[in-house]
Amino acid sequence: MSVESNPTAPPAISPDEHRSRISAVQARMDEQGLDALFITSEDNFRYLTGFDAPVWQNLTRPRYCVLPGSGDPVLVLPSGNEIIARRTAPWIGDIRSWVAPNPEDDGVSLCIDALKAARGRHGRIGAELGRESRVTMPVRDFLRVREGVAPLELVDGDWMLRTMRMVKSPAEIALMRHVCQLVSSAFEALPSYAMRGDSEREVAAKFQIEVLRRGGEKIPYLICTSGAGGYPCINLGPGDHRLEAGDVLILDTGVSYRGYFCDFDRDFSVGEPSDAVKHAYDAVWRATEAGIAAARPGRRTSDVWLAQAEVLAEAEGKEVNREGFGSGRLGHGIGLRMCEPPSNSPIDDQVLIENMTLTIEPGLPFFVDGKDGPERKILVHEENIVITPDGGELLTRRAPREMPVIE
Amino acid sequence: MSVESNPTAPPAISPDEHRSRISAVQARMDEQGLDALFITSEDNFRYLTGFDAPVWQNLTRPRYCVLPGSGDPVLVLPSGNEIIARRTAPWIGDIRSWVAPNPEDDGVSLCIDALKAARGRHGRIGAELGRESRVTMPVRDFLRVREGVAPLELVDGDWMLRTMRMVKSPAEIALMRHVCQLVSSAFEALPSYAMRGDSEREVAAKFQIEVLRRGGEKIPYLICTSGAGGYPCINLGPGDHRLEAGDVLILDTGVSYRGYFCDFDRDFSVGEPSDAVKHAYDAVWRATEAGIAAARPGRRTSDVWLAQAEVLAEAEGKEVNREGFGSGRLGHGIGLRMCEPPSNSPIDDQVLIENMTLTIEPGLPFFVDGKDGPERKILVHEENIVITPDGGELLTRRAPREMPVIE
């Protein structure tokens, strides 16, 4: 067994970059009237500090970061986790710990103390409360913290961070390009290692092995589904169905490298695709082109949606319908989370800025004759891009113009 | 590239078993004075319904399950997810959906309606509020639901589910045994594929490839760390250090199969281990034996802790100290979550019942001479067991009596 070594792989985010993030966030906090941020979720924690370890999988022990309006963050960690911080966030000096699990007080009083000490002129603390956020601690403990810091008020600080995180640095873009490229290679090679008779589970295992061999680090997300003449849904994990002639197969994956994600898919036909599948593939391929071209600074996510929706509507012989927008969006932000704001949706309207990263993800529903009448299928395409003055620049390697075939 | 097919692998949990879980939970709800449960987290959702898809990685779209005091659950899902439910939880008929993301109302009003309709004589709803729980939706939306269902009161219903989930069915134990066995094989083969000069990252990739080849489905957790004469901490992901003579290497992994986890580790010496490492390995091996023997119905998690702590204290030449219990516990529950209650801890005291599943996880700190003085190391051992009338029965294959060596 061999894995590829890749000495040219880009480095993880540096402590200097974390320090400059902190300065930028603190300036924005003051504008937003926040004395401190109270952070509990893996991606925000990592964005601010660099803290990196698999421990977030263990939900018994929460971990906390308090960022005051000036100065370095305070980390409140279960004992043992200090070594992770010294190794992955060595620039942070103030680490407080408790022996966990302690059902009486799992870090709550340490958080209250750190938040009270950060009190400033605003009287407000930004927590992970709003849209698309997650508090990664028991809600009962969160409410205890809220009560314990009164009269300091907890308001949403997550959306402020999300909007800052939308725009990536050169180091972040390099990491995302790296993971997009290695996963592109694993997809391009798929017809050489997946074959008729393989179950979806076997194909999923082989694909993951390819990703790992090429340097992918974590594969938290893998769709792998197939069906005669098309698949019914983009959200299914692998099952026991074995590939046979006439099947359409999709894999859609979120792979991370030094914490940064790709999120894209590839479609394959087992044997020659039907005319209906060719038509759908052609439509989503062209819709992707239109979405990439529309993704320019100053335009909006709703424009990126519309550019794709027009191609899809034409292929369906319909008018664009801003109300009935299917699965809600045609792509989204990406970074330290696989799915970040914004959404390429008619109701989003985020203005695009240079160095934002997006997925472009059109899908076309179509019908095939099934044994009990017409069956609804969908074909979804996806690429990852970064916004440049000239439009979207691919981070992935573009999917083939014609649908790849598993012979 | 080949992956092993395994026709004797146990099946996923059946709809019949989900139905009987629902009946048992509903009986307990009535005892606890709960009219309904409001469920948002992947593992509780799957435990009650069978709903299974990779979509939980996407935090933009939450999903909800309302379990009334009698009758089937109601699923509130983002549009598109209905197909997942029909495929993986086909026995559930009442599915309500909305087009997500919708920042104005991401399923909140649908949840409020379903919860109000479940109102019964108790006036209380069990939510995921307490110890070791996670609400997997934005807290702002959770508070809107809480306000919207008033005067119905939201109280913790998670701990009730957790305690029921501690005791596993034969089908659950078969799935856990299956994943423990295949990961045991990947660990046993490690000295044949990991070698001096490999980086920790390369070893981690090779190990994951072995797990996937042998039928492991997901690998959300992988510790892989090493150091001269010992490693400093059990919680580090793989780094760039290359294995050399005198290193001690640990891999600790949470792998899942049909949703059920193993969580155990193996230690390796690169070349012959030092006397200090041999001493530590012998102590944690014997502490594990003691923990397994102590894990009998009617005894408590604190007894399982004490049996291990006595061996460790003796090896350190110390008295057992119930206050200073290191990392807080020596093992924990396991199932659909990698770390579930209870904890093998002096402050836990959960009474053991036949068919509970536990990890037995002793660790021994020790010191070696470093270039700047004594360096603290730790050696951690771990096995997974099921409680039987005769004591703990291994689900894993027991680690070797002598520390395995990478030549």
Chai-1 contact restraints between the chains, C-beta under 6 A:
chainA,res_idxA,chainB,res_idxB,connection_type,confidence,min_distance_angstrom,max_distance_angstrom,comment,restraint_id
A,M1,B,Y193,contact,1.0,0.0,6.0,A-B,restraint_1
A,M1,B,K206,contact,1.0,0.0,6.0,A-B,restraint_2
A,V3,B,E202,contact,1.0,0.0,6.0,A-B,restraint_3
A,V3,B,A205,contact,1.0,0.0,6.0,A-B,restraint_4
A,A53,B,N235,contact,1.0,0.0,6.0,A-B,restraint_5
A,A53,B,G237,contact,1.0,0.0,6.0,A-B,restraint_6
A,P54,B,Y221,contact,1.0,0.0,6.0,A-B,restraint_7
A,P54,B,G237,contact,1.0,0.0,6.0,A-B,restraint_8
A,V55,B,N235,contact,1.0,0.0,6.0,A-B,restraint_9
A,Q57,B,P220,contact,1.0,0.0,6.0,A-B,restraint_10
A,Q57,B,Y221,contact,1.0,0.0,6.0,A-B,restraint_11
A,Q57,B,G254,contact,1.0,0.0,6.0,A-B,restraint_12
A,Q57,B,M338,contact,1.0,0.0,6.0,A-B,restraint_13
A,N58,B,C339,contact,1.0,0.0,6.0,A-B,restraint_14
A,L59,B,R134,contact,1.0,0.0,6.0,A-B,restraint_15
A,T60,B,E132,contact,1.0,0.0,6.0,A-B,restraint_16
A,T60,B,C339,contact,1.0,0.0,6.0,A-B,restraint_17
A,G80,B,S327,contact,1.0,0.0,6.0,A-B,restraint_18
A,I83,B,P232,contact,1.0,0.0,6.0,A-B,restraint_19
A,I83,B,C233,contact,1.0,0.0,6.0,A-B,restraint_20
A,I84,B,N235,contact,1.0,0.0,6.0,A-B,restraint_21
A,V99,B,G328,contact,1.0,0.0,6.0,A-B,restraint_22
A,A100,B,G328,contact,1.0,0.0,6.0,A-B,restraint_23
A,P101,B,G328,contact,1.0,0.0,6.0,A-B,restraint_24
A,P101,B,S343,contact,1.0,0.0,6.0,A-B,restraint_25
A,P103,B,R131,contact,1.0,0.0,6.0,A-B,restraint_26
A,L129,B,V139,contact,1.0,0.0,6.0,A-B,restraint_27
A,L129,B,R140,contact,1.0,0.0,6.0,A-B,restraint_28
A,G130,B,R140,contact,1.0,0.0,6.0,A-B,restraint_29
A,R131,B,P103,contact,1.0,0.0,6.0,A-B,restraint_30
A,E132,B,T60,contact,1.0,0.0,6.0,A-B,restraint_31
A,S133,B,P138,contact,1.0,0.0,6.0,A-B,restraint_32
A,R134,B,L59,contact,1.0,0.0,6.0,A-B,restraint_33
A,V135,B,V139,contact,1.0,0.0,6.0,A-B,restraint_34
A,P138,B,S133,contact,1.0,0.0,6.0,A-B,restraint_35
A,V139,B,L129,contact,1.0,0.0,6.0,A-B,restraint_36
A,V139,B,V135,contact,1.0,0.0,6.0,A-B,restraint_37
A,R140,B,L129,contact,1.0,0.0,6.0,A-B,restraint_38
A,R140,B,G130,contact,1.0,0.0,6.0,A-B,restraint_39
A,Y193,B,M1,contact,1.0,0.0,6.0,A-B,restraint_40
A,E202,B,V3,contact,1.0,0.0,6.0,A-B,restraint_41
A,A205,B,V3,contact,1.0,0.0,6.0,A-B,restraint_42
A,A205,B,L212,contact,1.0,0.0,6.0,A-B,restraint_43
A,K206,B,M1,contact,1.0,0.0,6.0,A-B,restraint_44
A,Q208,B,L212,contact,1.0,0.0,6.0,A-B,restraint_45
A,I209,B,I209,contact,1.0,0.0,6.0,A-B,restraint_46
A,I209,B,L212,contact,1.0,0.0,6.0,A-B,restraint_47
A,L212,B,A205,contact,1.0,0.0,6.0,A-B,restraint_48
A,L212,B,Q208,contact,1.0,0.0,6.0,A-B,restraint_49
A,L212,B,I209,contact,1.0,0.0,6.0,A-B,restraint_50
A,P220,B,Q57,contact,1.0,0.0,6.0,A-B,restraint_51
A,Y221,B,P54,contact,1.0,0.0,6.0,A-B,restraint_52
A,Y221,B,Q57,contact,1.0,0.0,6.0,A-B,restraint_53
A,P232,B,I83,contact,1.0,0.0,6.0,A-B,restraint_54
A,C233,B,I83,contact,1.0,0.0,6.0,A-B,restraint_55
A,N235,B,A53,contact,1.0,0.0,6.0,A-B,restraint_56
A,N235,B,V55,contact,1.0,0.0,6.0,A-B,restraint_57
A,N235,B,I84,contact,1.0,0.0,6.0,A-B,restraint_58
A,G237,B,A53,contact,1.0,0.0,6.0,A-B,restraint_59
A,G237,B,P54,contact,1.0,0.0,6.0,A-B,restraint_60
A,S327,B,G80,contact,1.0,0.0,6.0,A-B,restraint_61
A,G328,B,V99,contact,1.0,0.0,6.0,A-B,restraint_62
A,G328,B,A100,contact,1.0,0.0,6.0,A-B,restraint_63
A,G328,B,P101,contact,1.0,0.0,6.0,A-B,restraint_64
A,M338,B,Q57,contact,1.0,0.0,6.0,A-B,restraint_65
A,C339,B,N58,contact,1.0,0.0,6.0,A-B,restraint_66
A,C339,B,T60,contact,1.0,0.0,6.0,A-B,restraint_67
A,S343,B,P101,contact,1.0,0.0,6.0,A-B,restraint_68
